[in-house]
């Protein structure tokens, strides 16, 4: 390492760690906690597309950029921090479920699969075990009922080498029940993991915690209101001006929003990454690097990387001018280190991250993965922009569920991660 590089590391480490511990007015880590608490509060409605939560979050982030003195980089007519896009979502506005006259809790006892249509009625339940061919071979017993089955294979087939295991996918079981005249499906699972859909189907599917397994012949009262809608939502873009090829830093701010009255708060996914993005903006604005830095708080990631895909299809700068893109998602933990996705395809960026981890004496475990379309780095990789996605390891297991709330966020290595990635960003060729 050159003397210049060594001195840069020392300056960065002293600046970042000292300013994170004792800033003049506030602590960077404390401010990150504040950002997470705000963005994942009930008032932000899970940062989805019902009741204005997503737009409220976008306004909050743009206001934070403004207060930090980080100037806009967007193209919206009303707010230059915004780059608007539209896409279709199936929105579940209301869901009221009673099992044998007992009201079930959305998000805790059950969730609806995202393509669920509107349904209203009272039905009988048929227990189909694991939904094997034998258990689903009587169409007359299925017709007019909601059928409950446990996901996966029965124990008797798990270790059977010759079993046709593809016949036991949930999708095939659902198709069989639908073809037999069933009115809906309940899939029993150990964990409820919600997702979004732009499509609305014609057959309702519910996922339920397996400990609540309904008895055969139970009564199920269903009242679901769902609608397909075009949603308009912005990426929130800001920049620190500079020369040379810019660095782009991204994190998605959207989450799953609401399912009926249930709020999916999305504290770790990805209020934590958004808070980390804002902390990077705060720190880099104070350092005032010569290189231009662009900050992108992406919308629509949970809907299928909509915001980052839109940015790469409607870029506000030539994509081939971007020196590197760093994406941050699930940044609330880290006591077991971090993983860098697309590290195997971008060995220079990964080597730089590891080198800075060593030279700054951080000593963090850094794992590597190949590329995957699992966060907002991916559309950039398809446009040949050098891009990596970092997420933290360890901590609570909550993911895409109503338990992912601000009280679970600990930021155990927040200052170390900030020092690491400030140093990395300032050292990209």
C-alpha positions as CSV (number, residue, x, y, z in Angstrom):
1,X,0.0,0.0,0.0
2,X,1.3,3.5,-0.8
3,X,1.9,6.1,1.8
4,X,-1.0,8.1,0.3
5,X,-3.3,5.1,0.5
6,X,-2.3,4.4,4.1
7,X,-3.0,8.0,5.2
8,X,-6.3,8.0,3.4
9,X,-7.4,4.9,5.4
10,X,-6.4,6.6,8.6
11,X,-8.2,9.8,7.8
12,X,-11.4,7.9,6.8
13,X,-11.3,5.7,9.9
14,X,-10.8,8.6,12.3
15,X,-13.4,10.7,10.5
16,X,-16.1,8.1,10.2
17,X,-15.7,6.4,13.6
18,X,-15.3,9.6,15.6
19,X,-18.1,11.4,13.8
20,X,-20.3,8.4,14.3
21,X,-19.5,8.3,18.0
22,X,-19.7,12.0,18.8
23,X,-21.0,14.3,16.1
24,X,-21.6,18.0,17.0
25,X,-25.4,17.5,17.1
26,X,-26.2,13.8,16.8
27,X,-24.8,10.4,16.4
28,X,-24.9,8.8,13.0
29,X,-25.9,5.4,14.3
30,X,-28.6,7.0,16.5
31,X,-29.9,8.9,13.5
32,X,-30.0,5.6,11.6
33,X,-32.1,4.1,14.4
34,X,-34.3,7.2,14.1
35,X,-34.7,6.7,10.3
36,X,-35.6,3.0,10.8
37,X,-38.1,3.8,13.5
38,X,-39.7,6.5,11.3
39,X,-39.8,4.5,8.1
40,X,-41.1,1.4,9.7
41,X,-43.6,3.1,11.9
42,X,-47.4,2.3,11.5
43,X,-47.9,5.8,10.0
44,X,-45.8,4.7,6.9
45,X,-48.2,1.7,6.3
46,X,-45.4,-0.7,5.4
47,X,-44.2,1.7,2.6
48,X,-46.5,0.0,0.2
49,X,-49.2,1.2,-2.3
50,X,-52.2,1.4,0.0
51,X,-53.0,4.4,2.1
52,X,-50.1,6.5,0.7
53,X,-47.3,4.8,2.7
54,X,-44.9,4.6,-0.2
55,X,-45.2,8.2,-1.1
56,X,-44.9,9.3,2.5
57,X,-41.6,7.4,2.7
58,X,-40.4,9.0,-0.5
59,X,-41.1,12.5,0.9
60,X,-39.3,11.7,4.1
61,X,-36.2,10.5,2.3
62,X,-36.1,13.5,0.0
63,X,-36.5,15.8,3.0
64,X,-33.6,14.0,4.7
65,X,-31.4,14.5,1.6
66,X,-32.3,18.2,1.6
67,X,-31.5,18.7,5.2
68,X,-28.1,17.0,4.7
69,X,-27.3,19.4,1.9
70,X,-27.2,16.7,-0.7
71,X,-28.7,18.1,-3.9
72,X,-31.4,16.5,-6.1
73,X,-30.6,14.3,-9.1
74,X,-34.1,13.4,-10.1
75,X,-36.5,14.5,-12.9
76,X,-39.9,15.0,-11.3
77,X,-41.8,18.2,-12.0
78,X,-42.8,18.8,-8.4
79,X,-39.8,17.5,-6.6
80,X,-36.4,17.2,-8.4
81,X,-35.4,14.4,-6.1
82,X,-38.1,12.2,-7.7
83,X,-38.1,10.0,-10.8
84,X,-41.6,8.7,-11.2
85,X,-42.6,5.4,-12.7
86,X,-45.9,3.4,-12.8
87,X,-46.7,-0.3,-12.6
88,X,-49.6,-2.6,-11.8
89,X,-50.1,-4.2,-8.4
90,X,-52.8,-6.5,-7.0
91,X,-53.8,-4.7,-3.7
92,X,-55.5,-6.6,-0.9
93,X,-57.6,-3.9,0.7
94,X,-59.6,-5.9,3.2
95,X,-59.4,-9.4,4.5
96,X,-61.6,-10.8,7.3
97,X,-61.3,-14.5,8.1
98,X,-63.2,-16.5,10.7
99,X,-62.4,-20.1,11.5
100,X,-65.3,-21.7,13.4
101,X,-66.4,-18.2,14.3
102,X,-63.0,-17.2,15.7
103,X,-61.5,-14.2,14.0
104,X,-58.0,-14.9,12.7
105,X,-55.2,-12.4,12.7
106,X,-53.8,-11.4,9.3
107,X,-50.0,-11.6,9.2
108,X,-49.8,-13.6,12.4
109,X,-52.2,-16.5,11.9
110,X,-52.4,-16.4,8.1
111,X,-51.6,-14.4,5.0
112,X,-53.2,-14.4,1.5
113,X,-51.1,-15.2,-1.5
114,X,-50.5,-11.9,-3.4
115,X,-52.6,-12.8,-6.5
116,X,-55.7,-13.4,-4.4
117,X,-59.0,-12.2,-5.9
118,X,-62.0,-10.8,-4.0
119,X,-64.0,-13.5,-2.3
120,X,-67.0,-13.5,0.1
121,X,-68.9,-16.5,1.6
122,X,-69.0,-19.2,4.2
123,X,-67.5,-22.5,3.3
124,X,-66.7,-26.0,4.8
125,X,-63.1,-27.2,5.0
126,X,-61.8,-30.5,3.8
127,X,-58.5,-31.7,5.3
128,X,-56.4,-33.3,2.6
129,X,-53.3,-34.1,4.7
130,X,-50.3,-33.4,2.4
131,X,-52.5,-33.2,-0.7
132,X,-51.2,-36.5,-2.2
133,X,-52.8,-37.9,-5.2
134,X,-54.7,-40.4,-3.0
135,X,-55.9,-37.6,-0.7
136,X,-57.2,-35.5,-3.7
137,X,-58.6,-38.3,-5.8
138,X,-62.3,-37.7,-4.9
139,X,-63.5,-34.6,-6.7
140,X,-67.0,-34.9,-5.1
141,X,-65.5,-34.5,-1.6
142,X,-63.5,-31.4,-2.8
143,X,-66.3,-29.6,-4.7
144,X,-67.5,-26.4,-3.1
145,X,-65.0,-26.5,-0.2
146,X,-61.8,-24.9,0.9
147,X,-59.1,-27.6,1.0
148,X,-56.3,-27.5,3.5
149,X,-53.0,-29.3,3.1
150,X,-49.5,-29.2,4.5
151,X,-46.8,-28.0,2.2
152,X,-44.2,-30.4,1.0
153,X,-43.9,-34.2,1.1
154,X,-45.3,-36.6,3.7
155,X,-42.6,-38.3,5.9
156,X,-43.2,-41.6,4.1
157,X,-41.9,-40.1,0.8
158,X,-39.1,-37.8,1.9
159,X,-36.5,-40.5,1.8
160,X,-38.0,-42.5,-1.1
161,X,-35.6,-42.1,-4.0
162,X,-38.1,-43.2,-6.6
163,X,-41.0,-41.0,-5.5
164,X,-42.3,-38.5,-8.0
165,X,-41.6,-35.5,-5.8
166,X,-42.6,-33.0,-8.5
167,X,-46.1,-34.2,-8.1
168,X,-46.2,-32.7,-4.6
169,X,-45.5,-29.1,-5.4
170,X,-48.0,-26.7,-3.9
171,X,-48.8,-25.4,-7.4
172,X,-49.8,-28.8,-8.7
173,X,-51.9,-29.5,-5.6
174,X,-53.7,-26.2,-6.1
175,X,-54.4,-26.9,-9.7
176,X,-55.9,-30.3,-8.8
177,X,-58.1,-28.8,-6.2
178,X,-59.3,-26.0,-8.5
179,X,-60.0,-28.5,-11.3
180,X,-62.1,-30.6,-8.9
181,X,-64.4,-27.7,-8.0
182,X,-62.7,-26.5,-4.8
183,X,-63.5,-22.9,-3.8
184,X,-60.1,-22.1,-2.2
185,X,-57.0,-23.5,-0.6
186,X,-55.2,-23.2,2.8
187,X,-51.6,-24.2,2.8
188,X,-50.1,-25.0,6.2
189,X,-46.6,-23.6,6.8
190,X,-44.2,-23.2,9.7
191,X,-43.5,-19.6,8.7
192,X,-45.6,-17.0,6.9
193,X,-43.5,-15.2,4.2
194,X,-45.4,-12.6,2.2
195,X,-44.7,-11.3,-1.4
196,X,-46.3,-9.0,-3.9
197,X,-47.9,-9.7,-7.3
198,X,-48.9,-7.5,-10.2
199,X,-51.4,-10.1,-11.4
200,X,-54.8,-11.1,-9.9
201,X,-55.8,-14.7,-10.1
202,X,-59.3,-16.3,-10.1
203,X,-58.7,-18.7,-7.2
204,X,-58.0,-17.7,-3.6
205,X,-55.0,-19.2,-1.7
206,X,-54.3,-18.7,2.0
207,X,-51.2,-19.6,3.9
208,X,-51.7,-20.5,7.6
209,X,-49.5,-21.3,10.5
210,X,-49.5,-25.1,10.8
211,X,-50.3,-25.1,14.5
212,X,-53.8,-23.7,13.6
213,X,-54.6,-26.6,11.3
214,X,-58.4,-26.6,10.8
215,X,-60.3,-29.7,11.5
216,X,-62.1,-31.5,8.7
217,X,-65.6,-30.0,8.3
218,X,-64.7,-26.7,10.1
219,X,-66.5,-23.6,9.0
220,X,-64.6,-20.8,7.2
221,X,-66.0,-17.4,6.8
222,X,-64.2,-15.3,4.2
223,X,-64.5,-11.6,3.2
224,X,-61.6,-10.5,0.9
225,X,-61.5,-7.3,-1.2
226,X,-58.7,-7.1,-3.7
227,X,-58.1,-4.9,-6.7
228,X,-55.6,-4.5,-9.5
229,X,-54.4,-0.9,-9.7
230,X,-51.8,1.2,-11.5
231,X,-49.5,2.8,-8.9
232,X,-47.4,5.8,-9.4
233,X,-44.3,6.0,-7.2
234,X,-40.9,7.6,-7.4
235,X,-37.3,6.7,-7.1
236,X,-35.6,9.2,-4.8
237,X,-32.4,10.5,-6.3
238,X,-29.7,12.8,-4.9
239,X,-26.1,13.6,-5.6
240,X,-22.8,15.1,-4.5
241,X,-21.3,16.8,-7.6
242,X,-17.9,16.0,-8.7
243,X,-15.6,15.0,-11.6
244,X,-14.7,11.7,-13.2
245,X,-16.8,8.6,-13.4
246,X,-19.5,8.7,-10.7
247,X,-20.2,6.1,-8.0
248,X,-23.8,5.1,-7.6
249,X,-25.1,4.0,-4.2
250,X,-28.5,2.3,-3.9
251,X,-31.0,0.9,-1.4
252,X,-34.7,0.2,-1.9
253,X,-37.1,2.0,0.5
254,X,-40.3,0.3,-0.4
255,X,-41.8,-2.8,1.4
256,X,-44.9,-5.0,1.3
257,X,-47.3,-2.4,2.7
258,X,-50.6,-3.7,4.0
259,X,-52.7,-6.8,3.7
260,X,-56.0,-5.8,5.1
261,X,-55.2,-4.3,8.5
262,X,-51.9,-6.1,8.9
263,X,-48.8,-3.8,8.5
264,X,-45.6,-5.3,7.1
265,X,-43.2,-2.8,8.7
266,X,-40.0,-3.8,6.8
267,X,-37.5,-2.5,9.4
268,X,-34.6,-4.7,8.3
269,X,-36.0,-5.0,4.7
270,X,-35.2,-2.3,3.9
271,X,-35.6,0.7,6.2
272,X,-32.1,-0.4,7.5
273,X,-30.5,-0.2,4.1
274,X,-32.2,3.2,3.5
275,X,-30.9,4.4,6.8
276,X,-27.4,3.2,5.8
277,X,-27.7,5.0,2.5
278,X,-28.6,8.2,4.3
279,X,-25.6,7.8,6.7
280,X,-23.3,7.3,3.7
281,X,-24.8,10.5,2.2
282,X,-24.3,12.4,5.5
283,X,-20.6,11.2,5.8
284,X,-19.6,11.7,2.2
285,X,-21.2,15.2,2.1
286,X,-18.9,16.2,5.0
287,X,-15.8,14.7,3.3
288,X,-16.7,16.3,0.0
289,X,-14.9,13.9,-2.3
290,X,-13.7,15.0,-5.7
291,X,-15.6,12.2,-7.5
292,X,-19.4,12.6,-8.1
293,X,-21.6,10.4,-5.9
294,X,-25.2,9.5,-6.8
295,X,-27.6,8.2,-4.2
296,X,-30.6,6.2,-5.4
297,X,-33.4,5.2,-2.9
298,X,-35.3,2.8,-5.2
299,X,-39.0,2.1,-5.2
300,X,-40.7,-1.1,-6.3
301,X,-38.0,-3.6,-5.4
302,X,-40.5,-5.9,-3.7
303,X,-42.7,-5.7,-6.7
304,X,-39.9,-7.1,-8.9
305,X,-37.0,-4.6,-9.0
306,X,-39.3,-2.1,-10.7
307,X,-37.5,1.1,-9.6
308,X,-33.9,0.0,-10.4
309,X,-35.1,-1.5,-13.7
310,X,-36.8,1.7,-14.6
311,X,-33.7,3.7,-13.8
312,X,-31.5,1.6,-16.0
313,X,-34.1,1.8,-18.9
314,X,-34.5,5.6,-18.4
315,X,-31.1,6.6,-17.1
316,X,-30.4,10.2,-16.1
317,X,-26.7,9.7,-17.0
318,X,-24.9,7.4,-19.4
319,X,-24.8,4.0,-17.7
320,X,-21.3,3.3,-19.1
321,X,-20.1,6.4,-17.2
322,X,-20.8,4.7,-13.8
323,X,-17.6,3.5,-12.2
324,X,-19.3,1.2,-9.8
325,X,-22.7,0.6,-8.2
326,X,-23.0,-0.5,-4.5
327,X,-26.4,-1.7,-3.3
328,X,-27.4,-2.2,0.3
329,X,-30.3,-4.3,1.6
330,X,-31.0,-6.0,4.9
331,X,-28.4,-3.9,6.8
332,X,-29.7,-4.1,10.3
333,X,-27.6,-7.0,11.6
334,X,-23.9,-7.9,10.9
335,X,-22.8,-9.6,14.1
336,X,-21.9,-12.6,11.9
337,X,-20.5,-10.4,9.1
338,X,-21.7,-9.6,5.6
339,X,-22.3,-11.3,2.2
340,X,-21.5,-9.6,-1.1
341,X,-23.7,-10.8,-4.0
342,X,-22.2,-10.7,-7.5
343,X,-18.7,-10.8,-5.9
344,X,-17.6,-13.7,-8.1
345,X,-18.5,-11.6,-11.2
346,X,-16.9,-8.4,-9.9
347,X,-13.6,-9.7,-8.4
348,X,-12.0,-6.2,-8.4
349,X,-14.8,-4.7,-6.3
350,X,-14.8,-7.7,-4.0
351,X,-11.1,-7.6,-3.5
352,X,-11.3,-3.9,-2.7
353,X,-13.9,-4.6,0.0
354,X,-11.7,-7.3,1.5
355,X,-8.6,-5.2,1.3
356,X,-10.2,-2.3,3.1
357,X,-11.6,-4.7,5.7
358,X,-8.0,-5.8,6.4
359,X,-6.3,-2.4,6.2
360,X,-8.8,-0.7,8.5
361,X,-8.4,-3.5,10.9
362,X,-12.1,-4.1,11.0
363,X,-11.8,-7.9,10.8
364,X,-15.3,-8.6,9.6
365,X,-16.3,-11.9,8.0
366,X,-17.1,-11.2,4.3
367,X,-18.8,-13.9,2.3
368,X,-19.2,-14.0,-1.4
369,X,-21.9,-15.1,-3.8
370,X,-22.5,-15.2,-7.5
371,X,-25.0,-12.9,-9.2
372,X,-28.8,-13.3,-8.5
373,X,-31.8,-11.2,-9.4
374,X,-32.6,-10.7,-5.7
375,X,-32.0,-6.9,-5.3
376,X,-31.5,-3.6,-7.1
377,X,-27.9,-4.3,-8.2
378,X,-29.2,-6.8,-10.7
379,X,-30.6,-4.5,-13.5
380,X,-27.3,-2.7,-13.5
381,X,-25.4,-5.9,-14.0
382,X,-27.5,-6.6,-17.1
383,X,-26.3,-3.2,-18.5
384,X,-22.7,-4.1,-17.8
385,X,-22.4,-1.7,-14.9
386,X,-20.0,-3.1,-12.2
387,X,-22.4,-3.7,-9.3
388,X,-22.4,-5.6,-6.0
389,X,-25.1,-6.1,-3.4
390,X,-24.2,-6.3,0.3
391,X,-26.4,-7.6,3.1
392,X,-25.7,-8.3,6.8
393,X,-25.6,-11.7,8.5
394,X,-26.9,-12.8,11.9
395,X,-29.6,-11.2,14.0
396,X,-33.3,-12.1,14.2
397,X,-34.7,-14.3,11.4
398,X,-37.7,-12.1,10.5
399,X,-38.1,-11.6,6.8
400,X,-41.2,-10.5,4.8
401,X,-43.4,-10.9,7.9
402,X,-45.1,-8.6,10.4
403,X,-42.4,-9.3,13.0
404,X,-39.8,-7.3,11.0
405,X,-40.2,-4.3,13.2
406,X,-37.9,-1.5,14.4
407,X,-37.5,-3.0,17.9
408,X,-35.6,-5.9,16.3
409,X,-32.9,-3.7,14.7
410,X,-29.6,-3.6,16.6
411,X,-27.0,-2.2,14.1
412,X,-24.2,-4.1,16.0
413,X,-21.5,-3.1,13.5
414,X,-23.0,0.0,11.9
415,X,-19.9,2.2,12.5
416,X,-17.6,-0.4,11.2
417,X,-19.7,-0.9,8.0
418,X,-19.8,2.8,7.5
419,X,-16.0,3.1,7.8
420,X,-15.5,0.2,5.5
421,X,-17.8,1.4,2.7
422,X,-16.8,5.0,2.8
423,X,-13.2,3.8,2.4
424,X,-14.2,1.5,-0.5
425,X,-16.3,4.2,-2.3
426,X,-13.5,6.7,-2.1
427,X,-10.9,4.1,-3.3
428,X,-12.7,2.9,-6.5
429,X,-10.6,3.5,-9.6
